[in-house]
Amino acid sequence: MDKILIGVPVYNEAKHVKPVLQAIGRYADDILVIDDGSTDETPMALASQPVEVIRHARNRGYGRAMQELLRRAAFDGYSWLITMDCDLQHEPAALPSFFRAIEANDADVISGSRYMPNSGSSGDAPSERRDINRYLTNRINTRLDLRLTDAFCGFKAYRTISCGHLPLDVDGYEFPLQFWVQAVAHGLRIREVPIRLIYNDPTRTFGGPLDDADNRRRVYEEAFESELARWVHRLPSPQPCAVVV
């Protein structure tokens, strides 16, 4: 049986952390939270939960939290890491869909998609976020010969023997751009599973310069091009990655 760790990066989620972790606990026993330097009541809320917590003294970024989760899952002998956010946009009730996909044993990366035809919806993403997602998903698909429908969903399952030792080093929200290039460069098998699109707070921000949509798109594009240059020798054509949809 596959040993699965649920990894939850958290930053200032005092309002949501208890109900989300309690809901995850209905489906999984092993939960690791990365508290990425929260400055609100999140640390106290986490102290009352039966989960393991790694706390950063300062905010180090979403990508850094993802790197740490992948390394920790591999080091501790987990077969899979499933990552999900703690802001109520990723439903713990969707975890069985990932478990079933893991059992199929035909992929190394199982990525949630909010835009597959049967994903369902509760609200919609702000238009500029949807536009950037669509644009960059298309660029990723064209350059890497993939068929993703949602390149930026953080609800994912990673086979640790395949993903746990990738040389990932992007600390910010541009982490997915680096990950997809490396996944293809290392020949990982990718499939998507539908999850509901949920936006409870359309005013939620990235914080800092990424709140400007034009700058965010530029940062993402630069990260993608930089990673392509780094791995161009490992990106065969015309099908650099086997994709299961």
PyMOL commands that set and color helices and strands:
alter all, ss='L'
color gray80, all
select helices_A, chain A and resi 17-24+42-47+62-75+92-104+127-144+160-163+175-185+208-211+213-234
alter helices_A, ss='H'
color red, helices_A
select strands_A, chain A and resi 4-10+31-35+52-55+80-83+109-113+121-122+156-159+190-194+197-198
alter strands_A, ss='S'
color yellow, strands_A
deselect
rebuild
show_as cartoon
